[in-house]
Every structure is written in C-alpha cells, then in structure tokens.
Amino acid sequence: MALKIYNTLTRKKEPFETLEPGKVRMYVCGPTVYNKAHVGHAMSALVFDIIRRYLEYRGYQVKHAMNYTDVDDKIILRASQLSMDPFALAETYIQEYRKNLEDLNVLPATINPRATQEIDQIISIIQGLIEKGYAYPAPNGDVYFRVTRDEDYGRLSGRKLDEMQAGARIEVGEQKEHPMDFALWKAAKPGEPAWDSPWGKGRPGWHIECSAMNLHHLGEQIDIHGGGNDLIFPHHENEIAQSESYTGKPFARYWVHNGMLQFGGEKMSKSLGNLVTIEEFLARHDADVLRLMVLNSGYRAPLTFNDEVIEQTERALERLKSALRPALPGAAGISAEAVKALEEQARAARAGFEEAMDDDFNTAGALSHLFELVRAINSARTEGATDEQLRAGQDVLRELAGVLGLRLRMEEEKPQEAAPFIDLLIEVRTELRKQKLWALSDLIRDRLAALGVTLEDTREGTTWRYQK
C-alpha cells in the first residue's frame, strides 16, 4: 500500500504526495528555550525523528527544519529572575537541548533556525501583510493581524470566529480592532531586547517567527508541518492565516500533530510543575526506553508516563535485545528447513513492518512484527541454531529497529573473573534439579539474579548472562 498520513487540516488520512517528487520539506516547531527540556519535549522530537527516519527508509530526501524560539516573554522573565542576559540564557538551553537530542539518538535537523536571526525576514513579511490589508499598526507601536480579513480563519482547529470572540477580551494596553487579532510585532518595553522597525523599536510576536523561518529556509510551501497538538490553536492556526495571506498559496500540504505526554492524567508542563527533565530520565533509563514508549503508543494519542509503564517498556526492550544474543554454547545447528522458516519470518516481518508504517506511521503495529521475529529468532536459538544461522533474522531486526531509531545496545561486557564460579553454581543447581530439590535450585537462581546474573534453561542445558 502507498503511504498515508493523517492530516489535521482535513481530519482524515490522505495519500502522501510531495510537492517535489522524492523530496520532503518538513518543519517542526521546536522549544522556547527558557528552561531545561522535559520528556514532553522529547516525545515530539522522537515522533518526528521516527517519521523522518521512515521517510528516508522509503527513499525520500528529507529537508528537516526545527526552530528555536530564542526571544519570548518567558525567556525575558526567566532571565530577569536569574539576573542573566536573555540571549545568554537562551543559548545555554539551546546547547543543553542539542545534547539531549543527541543522547536520545534523534537525528540532527537539516537546519535549526532561530527567531533572533530572522528579524529582517519578519519585518518584510509584516510590511507585506500591512500593504495587503491583512495587518495594521496600532498607535502604541504594536502591529496586529486582522483576523476578519481571513475568511478561512479557524479551519485548522475547527473553531468559528464568532465562537472564539465570545471568550476573548482585549488586554490592558492592547489596541486591537478585534479581540482575536494577534500580535505580529510588539512595541519595546524598558529593559527588553528590541530591534529597529518601521513601527519603532520592538520584537516579533511568536507566530510570525515560524512563518518567517519556514519561508526563508523551506520556501513558500512545504510538505509537512509538525508539532504537538497543543499548538493547533492558536499557534498553527495563526501561522496558516499569516503565511497564506502573505503568499496567496496553501502553506503546508500535511499538518501532523503528536499527542501530549500525560503525567498523572495531566499534560506535562512547566506551568503545572509536574516535570521530569530529559536529563533526569536518561540518568535512570536507557534512551531506547523512552523511544519505545513513544513507539508503543500511536503518535497522535496521549502517552501515559508513570513507573508502571516505564517498567513494562524496559521489559519489552529486553525482549527485543534478547534476539541479538549469540548462539548457545556448543550449538550444533538446525535443519535447512528450519533456517528457511526463519528467513521467511524475517521477510514477513519486513513486509508487515512496512505495511503498518505506511498506515499513518503505525509504530505499535510495526513493533508487533518485530516481536514476532524476536520469537522466531529465540526459538531457533533454543533449537540449537548457530550464529551464522541466526544472522539473517538478527540483521533484519537490527535494520528495522534502526529505522525506528532504536539502538538496541547490548549490555557492556562485564569482568569475567566470576565466570568459573557461576559455571560451578550452575553445575550444582543442575544436580539439585535432577534430585528434584527445587527449593535449593531456586535459591541459587534467585541469589544469582540478585547479583545481576540471569539463568536460562534450555533443552541443551542452562546458560547465563549478565543483566544490567
């Protein structure tokens, strides 16, 4: 089947057809850098990393832009609280976030534009919107977008302007024509970063920044615009309004939004104070665990984050990695028919993986095919398959897991000084099992497990490995 993607704008899955054959222009809204990034930020980054990786696996050349909002009310307030220069504060968190993404095995974006580097482009777009009657300068130096001029305003979120107006109000100091008009340019306040403009010193509004960066680095039209579903309104709604009013062209062909990470039933956010930073998570867990949590959930659905889910995911990760272990000691090999069956399972896993991913990046479905392959590989190992006989299945598993961004790194080699003693205990345990002294044999198994040694009983005997 051809790749289909759910489009928030049309509220249905659509065949994926790019503006330019074989090439994808994808813009994903990045963080506002005023504090440490949390695992909610990681979820969005992982979702679009997975999407990008699969598109590249399918042969597309992806130009991926992810921005940094490095001038914003939150940055200014945080810098003031810390007695820091706001630009220095933003730079600190940009560098931290880059390290977070590297640790999470997220591919570097093709380009990371910053709002502060797009001021000339922003001013040019605002001027164009004023000339076309879509924007107006207020007497206080602000510039606003005139929502009543955009007949389609609200189509992304499904909101009607008159319904939005009912709950809107004009804040003190604002000089809007309509309560839903939004700021393109904000007049300077004492002590804040500001740039010269035709309307006086000021700084850009949040929404215009992304339109300017899109236009500058990807062009007037793009294939995919992504971000969390909390950005649908007002941010992405306003991006559509100002971008399409300026260019007269459809902005993005596909609007793709990921669900929110839920912590105790609530969205994880700085304002709610229920944060787990990326650094805190990675200090306790493998990066593959967080990625696998995202993969196990549909990207558009909310993702529950708690200790139980983390533990379940860690066990699932160990099952995936178990298929990459070498053959059992003294493995004599399996029949040609059994080897052929394993190779066929590998082919079936690839076909099923692609079919699932082609259906709006159904990663949970794709994973189910990988776990079927894992069972086949582990069964072949138990039957006595050699490393060479296991290799074809393992290579496909590694490749497809890599398409999802999973590294499946095996535990580091542990010192082998204890190996002779572990082997001796296994011999003793084997004799105890022959004598049906189950309590004593289980005691040895449990004590070894407490020391990080896992025993596996097979028809060929008992093997052991270090468990991290």
N, C-alpha and C positions, 0 to 999 in steps of 0.2 A: 504494500500500500504506500501511497505518497504521504509525505509528512504533512500532518495537520496541526495547527496551533489554535488554541482558544484566544479569541480577540475580544478584549474587554469592551471595545467600541461597538462591536456588532452583537456581542453576547452569544457567540457561537463559535464552534471550531471551523476553521477555514483552511483550504489547501494552502501550503506555504509557497508563495511565488514572489521572488525577489525583484526589486526594481531593475537590477542588472544581473543577468544570468551568472550563476556560480559565485556571486559576491553578496555578502550581508553587511549592511551598515546597522550597528546596534548601539544604542545609547542607554546607559543605565544610571539612574540618579544615585550618586554616592552620598557620603555622610556630610553633615555640617560638623566641622571639626572643632568642638569646644570642650570635649572631654574624652575619656577613654572609650573605645568602641566596645559594645557588648555583643552577646551571642545573637541578639536580634538583628544587628547589623550583619553579622556573619551569615545568617540564614539567607538574606537577599543576595549577598556576594556569592554564596555557594550555589544558589539556584541558577543564577545567570552564568556562573562558571560551567555548570553542568550543561546548560543549554548551548553555550558556546562550544564546549568540547564535542558535543554530539553533532552539531552543525559541521564542525571541522572533520569529524569522523566520516560524515556523509559527503565530504568533498568540497564544502563551501570555504571560501576565503572570507574570514570574518574580521571586519574592522570594528573594534570594540572601544567605545569611549565611556569612561566612568569619571564623573567630575568630583571635585571637592568644592563645597561651599565654604570659602575661607573668609568671607565677610558677612556678618549677620548679627542680629540683635543679641542672640545667645552668646556668640563669641565675644562681643563687646562687653556684655555684662560679666561673663566669666573672667575675662582679662582684668576688668576693673576690680573684681573681688580678690584676685590674686596679685594685684598691682603689677601686671605684666603688660607688655605691648601686645595688642590683639593679633598682629601679624606673626609675632614670635610664638604666641600661644597656638595659633592655627598650624604653624609649621611643625611644632612639637608633636601635635596629634596626627598630622599627616604622615610623618615619619613612623610613628607608632602603628598607625593603621596599615601602612605598607608592610611592616614587619608581621603584623597579624595575618595579613593575606598570604604572605609567603609561608608562614607556619601552617596555614590551613590548606596549602597546596592549591591556591587559587592562581590561575594563570594571570600574569600582568596584563592589564588593559593595553590596547594599542596606544592609547593616549589618555592622560589624566589632566584634562583642562581644569583651570582654577578660575573662579569668578573674578578675582582681582586682576587677572591677566587678560580679561575680555572687555575692559571698560570702554574702549573706543568702539568696539562692535556693538555693545549695549546701547551706547548713546546714538549710534547710527540707526539702529532699529527703532528706538523710541522716537527719533525725529521722523522716520518714515511713517510710523503709526499716527503721529500728530498730523502730518501732511495729508494722510488719507482719511482723517476724521475719526480714527479709532481711539485716539488718546487725546488728552488735554492737560496743559499745565495749570496747576492751581496757583492762586496768588501767593501762597506761602513757600513756593519753590518745589512742592511735590509735583509729580506727573502721574496721572491715573489712566488706566484703560477703561474705555467707555463700553460696558458690557451690553448696553441696549443696542449698540450698533451691530453686534454679532448675533445674527438670527438663530444660529445653532448653539448658542452658549448653553451648556449643561448636558450636551448629548453624551459625553463620556460617562458621567456619573448618573445620568438618567434623571437629573433634577430640573425642575421648571423654575424660570427666573422669578415668577411671582411668588412661588412657594419659598424660594430662598430669601426673598426680600422680607417675608413675614417675620423671619427670625433674625434679620440683620439690623445693625444700627451703625450710625456714624460715630466714631470715637471722638473724644475731645481733641481738637487740634487738626482734625482731618477736614478737608474742604472738597468733598466729593459731590458729584452731581447725583449719584445713585448709591445706595448703601452697599451694593455688591461690586462697585468699581474697585479695582485693586491697584496697588502702587507699582508703577514701573520705575520710578525714581523717588528717593526720599531726601528731602532737604536736610542739610547737615545740622547736627546738634553739637553743642560745645563738647570738645574732647573726643569726638568720634572720628574714625577715618573718613575722609571725604576726597572727592575728585572734582575738578572743574567741569562744568557742563553749560550748555546754553541756558539752563534754568537756574544757574547758581551752583554753589558747591553742594555736593551731596553724594549719595551712594545708591547702587542699584537695588531694586526690590528683588526678592528671592526668585520669583517665577521667571522674570526676564533673563536671568543669568543662564538658565538651562537652554532657553531658546537661542540665545546668542552663541553658546558653546556648540550646540547642535549645528547651527547654520555655518559657523566658522570651520568646524572640523569634519563634519559629515555631509554638509550640503543642505539644500532646501527641503529635501525629502529623505526619509530614512526607512529602513525595513522594520526594525523592532525598536520600540521604546519601552524600557522596563523599569520596574521599581516595586516597592511594597504597595499593597492595596490601600494603605493609609494615605498614599499620595494621589489617589484618583481624584479626590476633591480636597482642597482647591488646586493643588499644585499642577497636576497634569491637565486638568480642565482649563486652567489659565494658560498653560503652555500652548495648548491647541488654539485657543482663542487668539493669542497674540501672534503666534507663528503663522497661522493660516491667514490672518488678517493682513499680515505684512507681506507674505509671498504670493497669496492668492492660490496656493497649491495645497493639496492634502499633506499633512505633516508626516505622520507615521502610518505605515500600512498595517502594522500589528501592535496593539497595546497589550503588553504582557505584565501581569501583576502577581507577585507571590503573596501568600497568606502571612499572617503575623505569628510570631512565636509567642505562645501563651505560657505564662508562669502563674500557677495557682488560679487559672481561669481568667487572668488579665493579661493584656498586651504588655510585654516587657518594654519599659521606657525609663528614661532618666527622671521624668516628672513624677512617676509613680514610685520611684525609689526601689524597684524590685529587680535590680540589675545583677547579672553575672557577666563580668567582662570576659572578653576573649582570652586575655592573659590568664585569668583565674581558671577558666575551663581547661585550657591547654596545660596548665600546671598539674592537673589531676588526671587528664584523659588524653588518649591519642586523638589527633586531629581527625582521623578516619571515623571516630565515634560520632562526632558532630555531623560530619558529612553523611554518614549512614542514617542518622536520624532524619535528615532532610530527605534523603532518597527513599526512605520507608514511608514517607508521607507525600501525598500529592502536592505539587508545588503551590497550587492555588488554595490549599486548605490550611487552616491554622495548625500549628505544630505544638503539641504539649511538651513542656520541658519540666521534668522532675526526676528525682533519683531513680524511681522505678523504670521509667523509660530509658534512662541512661544505662542502667544495669542490663536491661533486655537487649539494648543495642550493642553493648560490649560483648554479650554472649553471641549475638549474631555475627559480630565481626570476627570473633574467634572461630566460628564455624566456617566462615569464608576462608580464613587463613589456614584452617586445618587441611584444606585440599592441596595446599602448596608444600606440605611436608614431604620429605623424601620417602622412598620405598622402605618397607620394613627390613630390618637386618636379615640377610640370608634369603631375600625374596627370590623364588625360583622362576617367576614369570607366570603369565596367564595365557590362555589359548588365543589363537589368531582370531577366533570368533568373538571372544571377549574384548580383544583390542579393537576390533572393528566396531563393536557395540559402543565402546567408549568414544571412539572417533565420531560415530553417528550422533551420540549425545552432545558432543561439542558443536557439531554443525546445527543441531536442533536448537541448542542454547543461543547461538548467534542469530538464527532466524527469528526465534521468539523474542530475543532482546531487541532486535531492530523493529519488529512489529509493534512491540509495546512502546518504544521510544518514539516511533513515528506517530503514535496516537497521543499528541499533545504532551510529549515527554513524560510518559507514564513510567516513572522510575521504579515504583513499587512493583509493577508488572515485570519490568526488566530484571529486577533483582530476583524475582521468583525463578526465572530461568537460570540465573547464575547459581542459585541454591540447588536446583535440580542437577546441574553439572557438578557441584560440590559433592552431592550424594553419590553420583556415579564414580567420581574420582576416588572417594574414600572407600567405596565398596570394592573397586578394583585393587586398591592398595591392600585391603584386608584379604583379598583373594590371592595376594602374592605378586601383584604387578611390579615390574622393575621400574627404575627411574625413567628409562627410555620409553617404556610403555605408557607411563603416566604423563609424559611430557606434552603430548598433543593436547590433552584436555587442560592441563595446567597452563599452557601457553595461551589458549583461548580465554581462560578465566582471567589471567593477568591482563590481557589486552582489553577485554570488555570492562573489567573493573577500572582499568586506567581511563577508559572513555568517560566513566563516571567520576574520575578524579580520585579514586581510592588507591592508596599506595600499597596497602596490604603488607606492610613491612613486618617481617618475622622478628621474633624476639632476638636480641643480641646474644651472641654466643656467650655462655656462662663458663666460668672456670670448670675444668674437667677433673680437678683433684678428687671430687667426691664421687665420680662415676663408678669406681670399683666397689665402693661401699653401697651405692644404690643398687648395683647389679647383685651384690651379695644379699641384700634385703629382699630383692625380687625373687631370688632363688629360695630363700627361706619361706617367703609368702607362698610360692608355688607349692612347696612341700606341705605347708599348712592347709592349702586348699585341697590338695589330694587327700589329706586326712580329715577333710570336712570340718576343720577348726576355723569356722568362718569369722568368729569374733576376733581372733588373733590376726587373721589375714587382713580383715578390715581395719584393724588398729594400725598395721604397718602402712596400708594405703592412705589412711587419714593423716597419720603423722607425716608421711612424705608430702602429702598435699599441703599441709600446713607450712612446710618448708619450701613450697613452690615447685614441687615435682609432681607431675601428672602421670598416672599409670594408665595404660590402655591394654585391655585384654583382648587378644585375637586368637583365632584357631592355631596360629603359628607360635603363640606364646605371648608373653607380656613385654611391652615396650614402654619406655618412659621418655619424657621430655620436660624441659623447664617451662613453667608457666609464668608469664610476667605478672 
